[in-house]
Amino acid sequence: MNTRKSLRSRLAAGVVVASAVALVAGCSSSATSSGDSGAAASGAASGAVLADANGVGGKPAPGSTDNMVLVASVINTTNPYFAANIQGAQLLGEKLNLPVEIIDSEGSSQKEISKIQAILASGKKVVLFVNTVASSDVPPIISACKQASAYCTIWWNKPDDFEPWDQGNNFVAFQKHGGVDSGACTADALAGGINGKGGIIALGGVQDSTTSQTRIFGLQSALKNHPDVKLLEVDYADWDPQKAFQKTQSLIAKYGDQITGIWTADDGMQLGAIEAVEKSPLKGKVKFVSDGLYPPTIEIMQKADNPIVGETLHRGWAASAIGLYTAYLAATGQIDPATLPNEKRNSIFKIGCTTPETLAEATALDKDPGAWIDQMIKNGPWSTEPFTLDRGGPEKIS
């Protein structure tokens, strides 16, 4: 494998999108230089097409988009997945001719909620996508959205008993890819990669995160089919590459050469774990799996000495585009959330399993995310391959 410096440069490449939008709290970027009247005209022009595409019974063109802003709130801007969330929000803003604002929560629930509240208090017509820091953040965020008449979608994390249909139309939808599916897919790949036996460690994200919890549950469930693979320990690195580096160092010191595989709940943490292994006596002896298939991960998997044996395929830019577009349809009157079936308000989207052998096919979408977003606008947020609606939630882990 390459040196630590090289690995850091891969990570930097994965977050270049975030750097471009400025790493500041509540930073904003205009998706268009045209005025509100231009945005409204663009929305109206697209309304007749969108009404049929989204199955809303031929409703009229959408309502006014005057003073409307698309807002994407992400957990941090050091993780490549969240950089991709930002990219998707900005691409959708360009397609809809609407300005975009980005919230960097800096890994803090308190900062996330306060920054969202500040934008909601601005008097703008807010269409909001939130990748929540923790599940418990959702009720206060939705309460603020209701007070401000904003339309909001939540991705990945919420309390299981806090359903959109119980909260009114402002909480348009909760959306995610299957966490249990993801954890099981990568667990099976890791077991195969270490020839069905050995010790593995696991790094989850934020502990109060249903995404982290479901992925770990999927891992643990799948390992029942691999009795000679021992899960040595589960720890948490908060979706942060540097924390993952430090946690992995500590676990290597604790378990040493018992470790033959490392499972992480997302690729940002995997990058930190790989770096820690490269700086240890275990270099070249450990296999990895994770979730997300980010650009730095793809680069590693394309090399001859690749240690990554399995990944799941989903895209941050698709998640934010799906989430914002769903909320936009509600905000412009093209869908009535109250009439949607439950699976379109608590939604689990498909996820794919990827190996080094299927990498080229899996990453074909990355050549032109904007083209995929065009198709999503045409088809509606639930019907564009490969990220189509699979089933309704919540995803149970008991």
C-alpha positions, 0 to 999 in steps of 0.5 A, spaced: 500 500 500 501 507 499 504 511 504 500 515 510 501 521 506 498 518 500 492 516 503 491 523 506 491 526 499 486 521 497 482 523 503 483 530 501 480 529 494 474 526 497 472 532 500 474 537 495 467 538 493 466 541 501 472 545 500 469 549 494 463 551 498 467 553 504 467 550 510 463 554 515 457 554 519 451 555 515 455 557 508 451 558 502 452 558 495 447 561 489 445 556 484 443 561 479 444 568 478 437 569 476 432 573 480 426 570 484 422 571 478 426 566 473 426 561 479 418 561 479 418 561 471 423 555 471 418 551 476 412 553 473 415 551 466 417 544 469 410 543 473 406 540 467 411 534 466 412 533 473 405 532 475 404 526 471 411 523 472 410 523 480 403 520 479 399 526 483 393 526 478 395 532 473 395 537 479 396 544 476 403 547 475 407 548 482 406 554 486 410 560 487 418 559 488 419 566 490 424 566 496 425 559 496 431 556 498 434 549 498 437 547 504 442 541 505 444 540 512 450 535 513 454 532 519 461 534 517 465 536 511 471 532 512 467 525 510 466 524 503 459 522 503 457 529 506 461 532 501 457 528 496 451 530 499 453 538 498 454 536 491 447 533 490 444 539 493 448 544 488 446 540 482 439 540 484 439 547 485 442 548 478 436 544 475 431 547 479 434 554 478 434 555 486 439 558 490 442 553 495 445 553 502 449 548 506 449 547 513 455 544 516 453 541 523 460 540 525 458 533 528 454 537 533 447 536 534 446 543 538 450 546 532 445 542 527 439 544 530 441 552 532 443 553 525 437 550 522 433 554 526 436 560 524 435 559 517 428 557 518 427 564 522 430 568 516 423 569 512 425 564 506 421 559 503 425 553 506 426 546 502 430 542 507 434 536 507 437 533 513 442 528 514 442 528 522 447 527 527 443 523 531 436 520 531 434 524 537 435 531 533 429 529 529 423 531 533 426 538 535 428 539 527 421 537 525 418 542 530 421 548 528 420 546 520 412 546 522 413 553 526 416 556 520 412 552 514 418 549 511 418 542 508 423 537 510 426 530 509 430 527 514 435 522 511 438 516 515 436 517 522 430 518 526 426 515 532 422 509 530 416 511 533 416 518 530 413 517 523 412 523 518 404 521 517 403 523 525 407 530 524 403 533 518 405 535 511 411 539 513 415 532 515 414 530 508 418 524 508 424 519 512 428 516 507 434 511 507 438 505 504 437 499 508 442 499 514 441 491 515 442 490 508 448 494 508 451 490 514 450 483 512 452 485 505 459 487 507 459 482 513 459 476 508 464 479 503 469 480 509 468 473 511 470 471 504 476 475 504 479 472 510 477 465 508 471 464 513 476 464 519 479 470 524 478 476 528 475 482 526 473 489 529 468 494 527 467 501 527 460 504 528 458 511 526 455 515 532 452 511 537 445 514 537 444 513 530 439 508 527 444 508 521 449 505 525 445 501 529 442 497 523 448 496 520 452 493 526 445 489 527 446 486 519 453 485 521 452 481 527 446 477 524 450 475 518 456 473 522 452 467 525 453 464 518 460 464 519 462 461 526 469 461 525 469 469 524 470 472 531 467 479 532 473 482 537 470 488 539 465 494 536 467 501 537 464 508 535 468 513 531 462 518 529 463 518 522 470 521 522 476 519 519 481 521 524 477 518 530 477 512 526 484 512 525 485 513 533 480 508 535 483 503 530 490 504 533 488 503 540 484 496 538 491 494 534 494 495 541 489 491 544 488 485 539 494 485 535 495 480 530 488 477 532 485 482 527 485 479 520 479 484 518 476 490 519 469 492 518 467 500 518 460 503 517 462 508 512 468 509 508 470 515 511 472 511 517 475 506 513 480 511 510 482 512 517 482 505 519 486 503 513 491 509 515 492 506 522 493 499 519 499 501 514 502 505 520 502 498 524 505 491 524 499 489 521 500 492 514 498 488 508 495 483 513 488 485 514 482 485 509 477 491 509 469 492 508 465 498 508 459 502 506 459 507 501 464 506 495 467 513 495 472 516 490 478 515 495 475 508 496 475 507 489 482 509 488 484 504 493 480 498 490 483 499 483 490 498 485 494 491 485 495 491 492 487 493 494 485 490 501 478 492 500 474 486 499 467 488 499 463 495 499 455 497 498 453 502 493 449 508 494 451 515 493 451 521 497 449 526 491 443 521 490 440 522 497 440 529 497 437 530 491 432 525 492 431 528 499 430 535 497 426 534 490 421 530 495 420 536 499 420 541 493 414 537 490 411 538 497 413 545 497 410 547 490 404 543 491 405 537 486 404 532 491 400 532 498 404 528 503 397 526 507 395 522 501 402 518 500 402 511 501 406 510 508 412 507 504 413 513 500 413 517 507 418 512 511 422 509 505 428 504 504 431 505 498 435 499 494 442 498 496 447 494 492 453 490 494 460 491 490 466 487 489 473 489 486 470 485 480 464 489 479 467 495 481 467 498 474 460 497 473 458 499 479 461 506 479 459 508 472 454 513 475 459 517 477 461 519 470 455 524 470 451 525 477 447 531 473 444 526 468 442 521 473 438 527 477 435 529 470 432 522 470 430 523 477 426 529 476 423 526 470 421 519 473 420 522 480 424 521 487 422 513 488 423 510 481 430 512 478 435 506 478 439 503 481 436 507 487 429 506 487 424 505 493 425 498 495 420 498 501 417 501 507 420 502 514 421 502 519 427 498 519 427 493 525 433 490 529 429 486 534 
